[in-house]
Amino acid sequence: MSLKPSATIRYTAMRLGIFVGCLVIVAGLVKLGWVPSGLGDANPAWVVLLALVISAPLSFILLRKQRDEMSVAITGRVAGAKDKLAANRSQEDVADDATRVSQ
């Protein structure tokens, strides 16, 4: 039996992995002096911000397939919830109509 994680968890984990990879690379480049280290005590914030700016377009391009899978999964769940809601509404309408006719 294989346990396959949901598309949302897989996408989130991969996106986090890309961010952590970018964070390590940016921190290494700052340590080597190839990238400016920010102003004064802003070094950690600068490194995180730069890693976020770099990882966002990478995630957008590299994780297209996973994002589409996640979208399909979420759309399916939303459609199921809408169907259940419509079924509940119709049951309430039938019960309400039966009560009004008997009065």
N, CA, C and O of each residue as an XYZ file, in Angstrom:
412
protein
N       0.844     -1.183      0.000
C       0.000      0.000      0.000
C       0.887      1.244      0.000
O       1.721      1.418      0.889
N       0.706      2.096     -0.988
C       1.520      3.307     -1.056
C       0.692      4.501     -0.608
O      -0.456      4.671     -1.018
N       1.283      5.305      0.223
C       0.623      6.512      0.699
C       1.137      7.689     -0.097
O       2.282      8.109      0.074
N       0.297      8.224     -0.966
C       0.682      9.373     -1.786
C       0.144     10.632     -1.110
O      -1.058     10.735     -0.865
N       1.020     11.585     -0.807
C       0.541     12.807     -0.151
C      -0.380     13.594     -1.086
O      -0.297     13.476     -2.308
N      -1.242     14.383     -0.496
C      -2.163     15.174     -1.308
C      -1.384     16.166     -2.171
O      -0.244     16.520     -1.871
N      -2.022     16.595     -3.230
C      -1.372     17.514     -4.172
C      -0.994     18.828     -3.488
O       0.034     19.426     -3.807
N      -1.819     19.269     -2.558
C      -1.539     20.524     -1.861
C      -0.305     20.404     -0.978
O       0.536     21.302     -0.951
N      -0.198     19.295     -0.259
C       0.968     19.101      0.608
C       2.231     18.950     -0.232
O       3.275     19.504      0.111
N       2.140     18.206     -1.324
C       3.297     18.013     -2.199
C       3.757     19.345     -2.791
O       4.954     19.631     -2.807
N       2.817     20.162     -3.280
C       3.164     21.458     -3.861
C       3.804     22.373     -2.816
O       4.809     23.030     -3.084
N       3.206     22.405     -1.622
C       3.729     23.267     -0.559
C       5.130     22.839     -0.141
O       6.007     23.678      0.064
N       5.336     21.535     -0.016
C       6.659     21.034      0.372
C       7.704     21.355     -0.700
O       8.829     21.736     -0.377
N       7.335     21.205     -1.960
C       8.288     21.513     -3.038
C       8.590     23.007     -3.088
O       9.727     23.409     -3.335
N       7.581     23.815     -2.857
C       7.797     25.263     -2.858
C       8.695     25.678     -1.699
O       9.571     26.528     -1.860
N       8.479     25.080     -0.536
C       9.331     25.344      0.612
C      10.766     24.890      0.337
O      11.723     25.556      0.731
N      10.904     23.753     -0.339
C      12.239     23.267     -0.688
C      12.977     24.218     -1.619
O      14.174     24.454     -1.454
N      12.264     24.762     -2.594
C      12.887     25.738     -3.506
C      13.317     26.983     -2.724
O      14.399     27.523     -2.955
N      12.461     27.437     -1.795
C      12.825     28.605     -0.997
C      14.056     28.336     -0.145
O      14.966     29.163     -0.087
N      14.088     27.188      0.514
C      15.243     26.862      1.372
C      16.508     26.763      0.530
O      17.569     27.230      0.946
N      16.405     26.161     -0.643
C      17.564     26.096     -1.537
C      18.056     27.476     -1.927
O      19.258     27.741     -1.917
N      17.126     28.355     -2.270
C      17.508     29.736     -2.613
C      18.103     30.454     -1.411
O      19.048     31.230     -1.555
N      17.557     30.200     -0.229
C      18.073     30.829      0.983
C      19.517     30.404      1.236
O      20.360     31.235      1.574
N      19.802     29.124      1.075
C      21.165     28.634      1.284
C      22.115     29.240      0.256
O      23.224     29.653      0.595
N      21.681     29.291     -0.996
C      22.536     29.849     -2.059
C      22.797     31.335     -1.817
O      23.937     31.788     -1.921
N      21.748     32.095     -1.495
C      21.918     33.534     -1.253
C      22.812     33.764     -0.032
O      23.680     34.636     -0.058
N      22.608     32.995      1.027
C      23.452     33.148      2.217
C      24.905     32.846      1.889
O      25.810     33.520      2.380
N      25.129     31.833      1.059
C      26.495     31.516      0.642
C      27.118     32.621     -0.184
O      28.289     32.955     -0.008
N      26.332     33.190     -1.087
C      26.844     34.286     -1.921
C      27.151     35.532     -1.087
O      28.125     36.239     -1.347
N      26.307     35.790     -0.081
C      26.572     36.929      0.807
C      27.837     36.663      1.614
O      28.659     37.560      1.799
N      27.994     35.436      2.091
C      29.181     35.086      2.882
C      30.456     35.224      2.054
O      31.496     35.637      2.567
N      30.367     34.868      0.752
C      31.527     35.003     -0.128
C      31.777     36.448     -0.554
O      32.846     36.770     -1.073
N      30.791     37.315     -0.335
C      30.946     38.711     -0.704
C      30.545     39.003     -2.139
O      30.795     40.102     -2.634
N      29.925     38.041     -2.821
C      29.519     38.246     -4.215
C      28.207     39.017     -4.319
O      27.895     39.589     -5.363
N      27.436     39.028     -3.219
C      26.172     39.759     -3.157
C      26.269     40.698     -1.964
O      26.787     40.300     -0.921
N      25.789     41.930     -2.083
C      25.852     42.861     -0.952
C      25.152     42.289      0.271
O      24.143     41.596      0.146
N      25.675     42.573      1.433
C      25.142     41.994      2.672
C      24.066     42.850      3.326
O      23.696     42.576      4.468
N      23.559     43.850      2.669
C      22.525     44.695      3.249
C      23.144     45.860      3.999
O      24.350     46.098      3.929
N      22.297     46.578      4.715
C      22.743     47.753      5.456
C      22.774     47.461      6.945
O      21.741     47.130      7.527
N      23.894     47.572      7.551
C      24.025     47.417      9.004
C      23.566     46.056      9.496
O      24.102     45.022      9.096
N      22.559     46.069     10.376
C      22.051     44.836     10.977
C      20.948     44.182     10.137
O      20.292     43.257     10.615
N      20.733     44.630      8.924
C      19.651     44.116      8.091
C      20.046     42.866      7.316
O      19.285     42.424      6.454
N      21.192     42.291      7.588
C      21.673     41.150      6.812
C      20.683     39.984      6.775
O      20.381     39.514      5.678
N      20.153     39.481      7.906
C      19.222     38.349      7.824
C      17.958     38.680      7.025
O      17.484     37.864      6.234
N      17.423     39.868      7.238
C      16.220     40.257      6.500
C      16.527     40.371      5.010
O      15.706     39.970      4.185
N      17.677     40.903      4.653
C      18.086     41.044      3.260
C      18.208     39.675      2.598
O      17.738     39.479      1.478
N      18.829     38.745      3.280
C      19.030     37.405      2.728
C      17.685     36.718      2.511
O      17.467     36.114      1.461
N      16.782     36.800      3.484
C      15.462     36.169      3.357
C      14.663     36.826      2.238
O      14.044     36.132      1.431
N      14.670     38.144      2.182
C      13.934     38.859      1.138
C      14.454     38.510     -0.248
O      13.666     38.264     -1.161
N      15.759     38.485     -0.412
C      16.337     38.143     -1.703
C      16.014     36.696     -2.084
O      15.751     36.409     -3.252
N      16.033     35.795     -1.120
C      15.668     34.397     -1.389
C      14.204     34.282     -1.801
O      13.872     33.498     -2.690
N      13.324     35.057     -1.163
C      11.908     35.064     -1.552
C      11.717     35.574     -2.974
O      10.960     34.998     -3.755
N      12.407     36.653     -3.301
C      12.282     37.236     -4.645
C      12.797     36.276     -5.714
O      12.248     36.229     -6.814
N      13.822     35.525     -5.410
C      14.368     34.576     -6.386
C      13.517     33.311     -6.462
O      13.316     32.774     -7.551
N      13.011     32.823     -5.323
C      12.277     31.563     -5.319
C      10.873     31.682     -5.909
O      10.343     30.693     -6.415
N      10.264     32.849     -5.858
C       8.898     33.005     -6.369
C       8.797     32.700     -7.866
O       7.977     31.865     -8.248
N       9.593     33.340     -8.730
C       9.474     32.994    -10.156
C       9.948     31.568    -10.456
O       9.422     30.917    -11.359
N      10.939     31.084     -9.701
C      11.381     29.701     -9.907
C      10.240     28.732     -9.605
O      10.012     27.792    -10.366
N       9.530     28.948     -8.513
C       8.395     28.095     -8.165
C       7.308     28.191     -9.223
O       6.705     27.182     -9.590
N       7.057     29.382     -9.709
C       6.022     29.579    -10.727
C       6.338     28.774    -11.980
O       5.440     28.179    -12.575
N       7.580     28.749    -12.379
C       7.974     28.046    -13.602
C       8.143     26.547    -13.354
O       7.614     25.735    -14.113
N       8.868     26.176    -12.310
C       9.222     24.778    -12.085
C       8.082     23.922    -11.547
O       8.076     22.708    -11.752
N       7.124     24.528    -10.866
C       6.066     23.748    -10.223
C       4.712     23.883    -10.923
O       3.669     23.730    -10.288
N       4.724     24.166    -12.207
C       3.474     24.337    -12.951
C       2.618     23.071    -12.898
O       1.413     23.148    -12.655
N       3.229     21.913    -13.122
C       2.487     20.650    -13.130
C       1.853     20.389    -11.764
O       0.681     20.021    -11.687
N       2.609     20.573    -10.696
C       2.090     20.340     -9.352
C       0.985     21.329     -9.001
O       0.014     20.972     -8.334
N       1.134     22.573     -9.453
C       0.105     23.584     -9.193
C      -1.194     23.219     -9.907
O      -2.279     23.395     -9.351
N      -1.088     22.708    -11.148
C      -2.272     22.286    -11.886
C      -2.951     21.088    -11.219
O      -4.179     21.029    -11.154
N      -2.159     20.132    -10.722
C      -2.723     18.980    -10.002
C      -3.458     19.447     -8.750
O      -4.549     18.963     -8.450
N      -2.862     20.380     -8.022
C      -3.483     20.903     -6.820
C      -4.789     21.615     -7.163
O      -5.777     21.483     -6.441
N      -4.796     22.357     -8.246
C      -5.989     23.073     -8.665
C      -7.120     22.107     -9.005
O      -8.272     22.341     -8.641
N      -6.791     21.028     -9.698
C      -7.805     20.025    -10.049
C      -8.369     19.385     -8.781
O      -9.578     19.184     -8.671
N      -7.500     19.067     -7.832
C      -7.953     18.451     -6.583
C      -8.869     19.389     -5.807
O      -9.903     18.963     -5.292
N      -8.502     20.643     -5.722
C      -9.316     21.616     -4.983
C     -10.646     21.846     -5.696
O     -11.688     21.943     -5.049
N     -10.615     21.933     -7.014
C     -11.842     22.129     -7.786
C     -12.809     20.971     -7.580
O     -14.017     21.174     -7.456
N     -12.266     19.746     -7.545
C     -13.106     18.573     -7.304
C     -13.767     18.605     -5.939
O     -14.946     18.278     -5.804
N     -13.000     19.003     -4.920
C     -13.565     19.088     -3.570
C     -14.637     20.173     -3.482
O     -15.659     19.985     -2.822
N     -14.410     21.297     -4.139
C     -15.391     22.383     -4.116
C     -16.672     21.954     -4.831
O     -17.772     22.247     -4.362
N     -16.534     21.259     -5.965
C     -17.710     20.787     -6.698
C     -18.500     19.794     -5.858
O     -19.730     19.832     -5.856
N     -17.812     18.903     -5.141
C     -18.492     17.955     -4.263
C     -19.241     18.656     -3.144
O     -20.360     18.272     -2.804
N     -18.631     19.677     -2.576
C     -19.283     20.432     -1.504
C     -20.516     21.170     -2.031
O     -21.535     21.249     -1.344
N     -20.425     21.709     -3.247
C     -21.581     22.393     -3.838
C     -22.712     21.414     -4.101
O     -23.876     21.751     -3.883
N     -22.397     20.203     -4.566
C     -23.423     19.192     -4.807
C     -24.121     18.797     -3.513
O     -25.344     18.661     -3.483
N     -23.346     18.612     -2.437
C     -23.945     18.268     -1.144
C     -24.848     19.397     -0.648
O     -25.927     19.145     -0.110
N     -24.408     20.633     -0.829
C     -25.201     21.776     -0.397
C     -26.506     21.854     -1.184
O     -27.562     22.123     -0.611
N     -26.438     21.621     -2.480
C     -27.646     21.641     -3.305
C     -28.604     20.520     -2.894
O     -29.818     20.723     -2.862
N     -28.064     19.342     -2.581
C     -28.917     18.233     -2.137
C     -29.591     18.567     -0.811
O     -30.769     18.264     -0.622
N     -28.863     19.180      0.098
C     -29.449     19.570      1.388
C     -30.538     20.622      1.198
O     -31.576     20.573      1.857
N     -30.301     21.557      0.312
C     -31.313     22.597      0.063
C     -32.588     21.984     -0.504
O     -33.691     22.359     -0.107
N     -32.438     21.041     -1.433
C     -33.637     20.439     -2.031
C     -34.399     19.623     -0.988
O     -35.630     19.596     -1.022
N     -33.705     18.957     -0.063
C     -34.391     18.221      1.005
C     -35.156     19.176      1.912
O     -36.276     18.880      2.329
N     -34.555     20.311      2.214
C     -35.234     21.293      3.050
C     -36.457     21.857      2.338
O     -37.491     22.080      2.968
N     -36.350     22.091      1.030
C     -37.474     22.627      0.268
C     -38.630     21.637      0.242
O     -39.785     22.038      0.387
N     -38.340     20.354      0.060
C     -39.386     19.338      0.031
C     -40.079     19.258      1.387
O     -41.306     19.188      1.450
N     -39.311     19.268      2.465
C     -39.888     19.213      3.804
C     -40.726     20.461      4.084
O     -41.801     20.368      4.675
N     -40.242     21.608      3.665
C     -40.960     22.859      3.872
C     -42.270     22.872      3.082
O     -43.309     23.286      3.597
N     -42.215     22.417      1.835
C     -43.425     22.373      1.009
C     -44.441     21.402      1.593
O     -45.636     21.695      1.578
N     -44.007     20.258      2.105
C     -44.909     19.283      2.693
C     -45.575     19.854      3.931
O     -46.754     19.597      4.176
N     -44.828     20.633      4.718
C     -45.399     21.235      5.909
C     -46.435     22.292      5.551
O     -47.460     22.400      6.224
N     -46.194     23.054      4.527
C     -47.134     24.114      4.123
C     -48.407     23.540      3.529
O     -49.489     24.094      3.726
N     -48.290     22.429      2.799
C     -49.477     21.825      2.193
C     -50.379     21.228      3.270
O     -51.603     21.287      3.152
N     -49.790     20.655      4.316
C     -50.600     20.004      5.362
C     -51.268     21.013      6.284
O     -52.162     20.632      7.040
N     -50.881     22.260      6.256
C     -51.472     23.273      7.151
C     -52.734     23.788      6.623
O     -53.361     24.644      7.247
